[in-house]
């Protein structure tokens, strides 16, 4: 009835008034709207008066004395209809709403520790942040501010840094910019955290609600936005709010903005997915250590530590072009170090790389036999947690399992000579001719550890299957099919 402009408050009270004065004026102008009277005109089916007549008959104008040094615009809603807008009478609800939506400053600790820290790292975005329009709002002595702090309230994750991005289009040029909080993304931020989600803002005023940019078409997963704190600030003048301010008006620039946001969010999806995989890899190392404590250095323990632990962690770094993803993964270095140090629980006082094999291990086992000098895990390399955006991804922080240093010292007594080199299973020849290793081509496609695991599987199959040419040929054909499938995938 009253639109979304200055008269919108008339829908929630009996009298709406505006009081305003300009600098150096000694009088203020007060305009009052009798809302009940206006509604009576609208309900009268026999009334055909124009809008200007209704307004003239329902408003009053008066002038009051004012201080010449003051200038303001004041809006008063008198006799609020609590049944229509109960939140308007709740100070906490009003404060919380303004903290989220209004164009105000962030809390000082967020500015000082996180935003100002980017002055050299992201000078262009630092200037954009400072140039945002901000107003000072105080509600009964409470200053309105964006409530971002140094932690994600809903999960307890520390905010390690603020990362920025630009939104550009080949057709429409620059559309805006944004930021997100880089954390370890331990979990989705619960709904009770009112800062959850990357928000859309124009002139620093939030458009729509916290879920405007959630789900499709922006994210590949419905949950995506629930992992982040952040904002997108639209700067292109052709992108405007719609009449209800719950979204954007349809324009070509708006369509290009959506495509640009989708591209950025696809990269952000990798952040929380890789964070989950990093935690999983560290958990596998812990499980491997528990296996060693219980049963010694078994094949299961080695698989958990080397393949599902270290190698899985290494893969997360490989071919990752998104620098924030590398920075985020480096946050898990300390967790990885702590997981590796738990080797001390197996043999207290020994170097983590020196482990005694469970004495019940058979000396005839072809693989996984280790001496006391076998290096089960290597300490990650020290890598800076900060990286310029132009740098390439660093090498994985955990060494490759192929760098196992085997000692010549035998594990068992001299009468039981043990081969201290890890034996990699090879293809069994069908004739007396030289063996043909059909798995070798996989080295160009997979990691050494992955090829090693495939070799061991076929080695075991060959050892335990009936020793006849038909069954051995079946296994060999199966190898060829798997190699072909993996190379062509």
C-alpha positions in Angstrom: 0.0 0.0 0.0 2.8 2.4 1.0 5.6 1.0 -1.2 9.1 0.5 0.0 10.3 4.1 0.3 10.0 6.5 3.1 6.3 5.8 3.6 6.8 2.1 4.2 6.6 2.7 8.0 3.0 3.8 7.6 2.0 0.2 7.2 3.0 -0.5 10.9 1.7 2.5 12.9 -1.1 5.0 13.3 0.9 8.2 12.7 4.1 8.6 10.6 6.1 11.8 10.9 9.2 13.3 9.3 11.3 16.0 10.9 14.2 17.6 9.0 16.5 20.6 8.9 19.5 21.7 6.9 22.7 23.2 8.2 22.4 26.9 9.1 18.6 26.7 9.2 17.0 28.0 12.4 13.8 26.1 11.8 12.9 22.4 11.3 10.1 21.1 9.1 7.7 18.5 10.6 5.4 16.5 8.2 2.8 14.2 9.8 0.7 11.5 8.1 -2.5 10.4 9.7 -2.3 6.8 8.6 -5.7 5.8 10.0 -7.4 8.5 8.0 -5.6 7.5 4.8 -6.7 3.9 5.3 -10.3 5.0 5.8 -10.2 6.7 2.4 -8.8 3.6 0.8 -11.5 1.4 2.3 -14.3 3.7 1.2 -15.6 2.2 -2.1 -17.5 5.4 -2.8 -14.4 7.6 -2.5 -12.9 8.5 -5.9 -10.5 11.3 -4.7 -7.1 11.4 -6.3 -4.0 10.5 -4.3 -3.0 14.2 -4.0 -6.3 15.0 -2.5 -6.1 12.1 0.0 -2.6 13.2 1.0 -3.6 16.8 1.4 -6.5 15.8 3.7 -4.4 13.4 5.7 -1.2 15.4 6.4 -0.1 18.4 8.4 3.0 20.6 8.1 4.5 22.6 10.9 7.7 24.4 11.6 9.6 24.3 14.9 12.7 26.0 16.2 16.1 24.3 15.5 19.7 24.7 16.2 21.5 26.2 13.1 24.5 24.0 13.7 22.5 20.8 13.3 21.2 19.0 10.2 19.3 15.7 10.3 16.4 13.7 8.9 14.2 12.1 11.6 11.5 9.5 11.1 9.0 8.7 13.9 6.5 5.8 14.0 3.9 6.7 16.6 1.5 4.1 18.0 3.1 1.0 16.4 0.7 -1.8 15.7 2.4 -4.6 17.6 0.2 -7.2 15.9 1.7 -6.3 12.5 5.3 -5.6 13.5 6.2 -7.0 17.0 9.9 -6.9 16.1 9.9 -3.1 15.8 9.3 -2.9 19.6 12.1 -5.3 20.4 15.4 -3.5 20.8 17.5 -6.7 20.4 15.7 -7.6 17.2 16.2 -4.1 15.7 19.9 -4.1 16.7 20.5 -7.6 15.2 18.7 -6.6 12.0 20.7 -3.4 11.6 24.0 -5.2 12.4 23.4 -7.4 9.4 21.8 -5.1 6.8 22.9 -1.5 7.5 25.9 0.1 5.8 28.1 0.3 8.9 31.7 -0.3 10.0 33.0 -3.7 11.1 34.1 -4.3 14.7 37.5 -2.8 15.4 39.3 -6.1 16.1 38.2 -7.4 12.7 39.4 -4.3 11.0 42.7 -4.0 12.9 43.7 -7.7 12.8 42.3 -9.0 9.5 41.4 -6.1 7.1 44.2 -3.8 7.8 46.6 -6.7 7.6 45.9 -6.9 3.9 47.1 -3.4 3.2 50.3 -4.7 1.5 49.0 -8.1 0.4 45.9 -6.8 -1.4 46.3 -3.0 -1.7 43.6 -2.6 -4.3 41.0 -4.4 -2.2 42.1 -2.7 0.9 41.3 0.7 -0.7 38.0 -0.7 -1.9 37.1 -1.8 1.7 38.0 1.7 3.0 35.9 3.4 0.3 32.7 1.6 1.3 29.9 3.9 2.3 29.4 3.8 6.1 27.0 5.6 8.4 27.0 5.8 12.2 23.9 4.3 13.8 23.2 4.2 17.5 20.2 2.5 19.1 19.6 3.6 22.7 23.3 3.8 23.3 24.2 0.6 21.3 26.5 1.3 18.4 25.5 -0.7 15.2 28.4 -2.6 13.7 28.9 -5.7 11.5 29.6 -8.4 14.0 32.5 -10.2 12.3 35.2 -11.1 14.8 38.4 -13.2 14.8 36.5 -16.5 14.9 33.5 -18.1 13.3 31.0 -18.1 16.1 29.1 -21.1 15.0 32.0 -23.5 14.6 34.8 -21.9 16.7 37.2 -21.9 13.7 39.8 -19.2 13.8 39.8 -16.8 10.9 43.3 -17.1 9.5 43.0 -14.4 6.9 40.6 -12.5 4.7 40.9 -13.4 1.0 39.6 -11.2 -1.8 38.4 -11.7 -5.3 37.3 -9.6 -8.2 34.1 -10.2 -10.2 34.7 -9.4 -13.9 32.9 -10.0 -17.2 34.3 -9.9 -20.8 31.1 -8.3 -21.9 30.4 -5.8 -19.1 33.8 -5.2 -17.4 34.2 -5.1 -13.7 31.0 -5.9 -11.8 32.2 -5.9 -8.2 34.5 -7.5 -5.6 34.2 -9.6 -2.6 35.9 -11.3 0.4 35.7 -14.5 2.4 37.1 -15.7 5.7 39.8 -18.4 5.3 39.5 -21.0 8.1 40.0 -24.7 8.4 36.3 -25.2 7.5 35.8 -27.8 10.3 32.0 -27.9 9.7 29.0 -26.1 8.3 28.2 -23.0 10.2 24.9 -23.6 12.0 21.8 -21.4 11.4 22.1 -19.9 14.9 25.2 -18.0 13.7 23.6 -14.9 12.1 26.8 -14.1 10.1 26.8 -17.4 8.2 26.9 -17.1 4.4 28.4 -14.8 1.8 26.1 -11.8 1.5 25.3 -9.5 -1.4 25.5 -5.8 -0.9 25.0 -2.6 -3.0 26.4 0.6 -1.5 27.2 -1.5 1.5 23.5 -2.3 2.2 22.6 -5.9 2.2 20.3 -7.1 -0.6 17.8 -9.9 0.3 18.7 -12.1 3.2 21.5 -14.4 4.3 20.3 -17.1 1.9 20.1 -15.0 -1.3 23.4 -16.5 -2.6 22.8 -20.0 -1.2 22.2 -23.2 -3.2 21.5 -23.2 -6.9 22.4 -21.7 -9.3 25.4 -20.3 -7.5 26.7 -23.3 -5.6 27.3 -26.9 -6.8 26.0 -28.1 -3.4 23.1 -26.7 -1.4 25.3 -26.5 1.7 28.2 -24.6 0.1 27.4 -21.1 1.4 27.0 -22.5 5.0 30.8 -22.8 5.3 31.7 -19.2 4.8 31.7 -15.7 6.2 32.0 -13.1 3.5 30.5 -10.3 1.3 30.1 -9.4 -2.3 30.0 -5.7 -3.1 28.4 -4.8 -6.4 30.0 -1.7 -8.0 28.6 -1.8 -11.6 26.0 1.1 -11.8 23.8 -1.0 -14.1 23.2 -3.6 -11.4 20.3 -2.4 -9.2 18.0 -3.9 -6.5 14.5 -4.9 -7.5 11.5 -3.1 -6.2 11.3 -5.3 -3.1 15.1 -5.2 -2.4 15.1 -8.9 -2.0 17.1 -9.5 -5.2 18.4 -7.8 -8.3 16.5 -6.2 -11.2 16.9 -8.2 -14.5 19.7 -6.8 -16.7 22.5 -8.2 -18.8 25.0 -7.0 -16.1 23.0 -8.9 -13.5 23.2 -12.1 -15.6 27.0 -11.7 -16.0 27.3 -11.1 -12.3 25.6 -14.4 -11.6 28.0 -16.3 -13.9 31.0 -14.6 -12.3 29.8 -15.5 -8.8 29.3 -19.2 -9.8 32.8 -19.3 -11.1 34.2 -18.0 -7.8 32.0 -20.3 -5.7 33.1 -23.3 -7.7 36.7 -22.6 -6.4 35.4 -22.1 -2.9 33.8 -25.5 -3.0 37.2 -27.0 -3.3 38.3 -25.3 0.0 35.9 -27.1 2.3 36.1 -30.4 0.4 39.9 -30.4 0.5 39.8 -29.4 4.2 37.6 -32.5 4.9 40.0 -34.7 3.0 43.0 -33.3 4.8 41.4 -34.1 8.2 40.6 -37.6 6.8 44.2 -38.2 5.8 45.5 -37.2 9.3 42.9 -39.4 10.9 44.2 -42.4 8.8 47.7 -41.8 10.1 46.3 -41.9 13.7 44.6 -45.2 12.8 47.8 -46.5 11.4 49.7 -45.7 14.6 47.0 -47.4 16.7 47.4 -50.5 14.4 51.2 -50.4 15.0 50.7 -50.2 18.8 48.3 -53.2 18.7 49.8 -55.5 16.1 53.1 -54.0 15.0 54.1 -52.8 11.5 51.5 -54.7 9.5 50.5 -54.2 5.9 47.3 -52.5 7.2 49.4 -50.1 9.2 51.6 -49.2 6.3 48.6 -48.8 4.0 46.9 -46.4 6.5 50.1 -44.3 7.1 51.7 -44.2 3.6 48.8 -44.5 1.2 45.7 -43.3 2.9 47.6 -40.9 5.1 50.7 -39.2 3.6 50.0 -39.9 0.0 46.4 -38.8 0.3 47.5 -35.6 2.0 50.1 -35.0 -0.8 47.6 -35.3 -3.5 45.6 -32.4 -2.2 48.4 -30.0 -3.1 49.1 -31.4 -6.6 48.0 -29.2 -9.6 46.0 -26.9 -7.3 45.9 -23.4 -9.0 43.8 -21.7 -6.4 46.3 -20.0 -4.0 43.8 -19.8 -1.0 43.4 -23.6 -1.2 47.2 -24.0 -0.8 47.2 -21.5 2.1 44.3 -23.4 3.7 46.0 -26.8 3.3 49.1 -25.4 5.0 47.0 -24.7 8.0 46.9 -28.5 8.5 50.7 -28.8 8.7 50.7 -28.6 12.5 48.0 -31.3 12.7 50.1 -33.5 10.4 53.2 -32.9 12.6 51.3 -33.8 15.7 50.0 -37.0 14.1 53.5 -38.0 13.1 54.9 -37.3 16.6 52.5 -39.8 18.0 54.9 -42.5 16.8 56.6 -41.9 20.1 53.7 -43.6 21.7 54.7 -46.8 20.0 58.3 -46.8 21.2 58.8 -43.9 23.7 62.2 -42.2 23.5 63.0 -43.4 20.0 63.3 -41.3 16.9 59.9 -41.4 15.1 61.7 -42.9 12.0 63.0 -45.8 14.1 60.4 -48.5 14.7 60.7 -52.1 15.7 58.6 -54.5 13.7 56.3 -56.8 15.7 58.4 -59.9 16.5 55.5 -62.1 15.3 55.9 -60.9 11.8 57.0 -63.7 9.5 60.5 -63.2 8.1 59.4 -64.8 4.8 56.9 -62.1 4.0 57.9 -60.5 0.6 56.7 -57.0 1.4 56.4 -54.6 4.3 59.4 -56.1 6.1 61.2 -53.2 7.8 64.4 -53.0 9.9 64.8 -50.7 12.8 66.1 -48.0 10.5 63.0 -48.0 8.2 61.6 -44.5 7.8 57.8 -44.9 8.2 57.1 -41.2 7.9 59.0 -38.1 7.1 58.5 -34.8 8.8 56.8 -32.2 6.5 58.9 -29.5 5.1 58.6 -26.1 6.6 56.5 -23.9 4.3 55.4 -20.3 4.8 51.7 -20.1 5.6 51.4 -16.9 3.5 51.9 -16.9 -0.2 51.6 -14.2 -2.8 48.8 -14.8 -5.3 51.3 -15.0 -8.2 53.3 -18.0 -6.7 52.7 -21.5 -7.8 51.6 -24.2 -5.4 54.5 -25.6 -3.3 55.6 -29.1 -3.2 53.6 -31.4 -0.9 54.4 -31.0 2.7 54.8 -34.7 3.3 57.6 -36.7 1.6 56.8 -39.4 -0.9 56.7 -42.9 0.5 59.2 -44.0 -2.2 61.9 -42.3 -0.2 62.0 -45.2 2.4 65.5 -45.5 3.7 66.2 -49.2 4.3 69.1 -50.3 6.5 71.4 -53.2 5.8 71.0 -54.4 9.4 68.7 -57.5 9.5 65.7 -57.4 11.7 65.9 -61.0 12.7 68.8 -63.2 13.9 71.6 -64.0 11.5 70.4 -67.5 10.8 67.2 -66.0 9.2 68.5 -63.7 6.5 65.9 -61.0 5.6 65.7 -59.0 2.4 65.6 -55.4 3.6 64.4 -53.9 0.4 60.7 -53.7 -0.1 59.8 -56.1 -2.9 57.4 -54.8 -5.5 55.3 -57.6 -7.0 55.9 -58.1 -10.7 53.8 -59.9 -13.3 54.3 -63.7 -13.3 55.7 -65.0 -16.6 53.7 -67.7 -18.4 56.8 -69.2 -19.9 60.5 -69.3 -19.3 61.0 -66.1 -21.2 61.7 -62.7 -19.6 58.6 -61.3 -17.6 56.5 -58.7 -19.3 55.5 -56.0 -16.9 52.1 -54.8 -18.2 51.7 -52.4 -15.3 54.7 -50.2 -16.3 52.6 -47.9 -18.5 50.6 -46.9 -15.4 53.6 -45.0 -14.0 52.9 -42.3 -16.6 49.3 -42.0 -15.3 49.4 -42.8 -11.5 51.6 -42.2 -8.5 54.3 -44.8 -7.6 52.4 -45.7 -4.5 49.2 -46.4 -6.5 51.0 -48.6 -9.0 52.8 -50.3 -6.1 49.4 -51.2 -4.5 48.1 -52.5 -7.8 51.2 -54.7 -8.2 50.7 -56.1 -4.7 47.1 -57.0 -5.4 48.0 -59.0 -8.5 51.0 -60.5 -6.7 48.7 -61.8 -4.0 46.2 -63.1 -6.6 49.0 -64.9 -8.4 50.4 -66.4 -5.3 47.2 -67.9 -4.1 45.4 -68.9 -7.3 45.8 -72.4 -8.7 49.1 -72.8 -10.6 47.8 -73.6 -14.0 48.2 -71.8 -17.3 44.5 -71.1 -17.7 44.1 -69.2 -14.4 47.4 -67.4 -14.7 46.4 -66.3 -18.2 43.1 -65.0 -16.8 44.9 -62.9 -14.2 47.3 -61.6 -16.9 44.3 -60.6 -19.1 42.7 -58.9 -16.2 45.8 -56.8 -15.7 45.7 -55.7 -19.3 42.1 -54.7 -19.1 42.6 -52.7 -15.9 45.7 -51.0 -17.3 43.7 -50.1 -20.5 40.8 -48.8 -18.4 43.0 -46.6 -16.1 45.0 -45.1 -18.9 41.9 -44.2 -20.8 39.9 -42.8 -17.9 
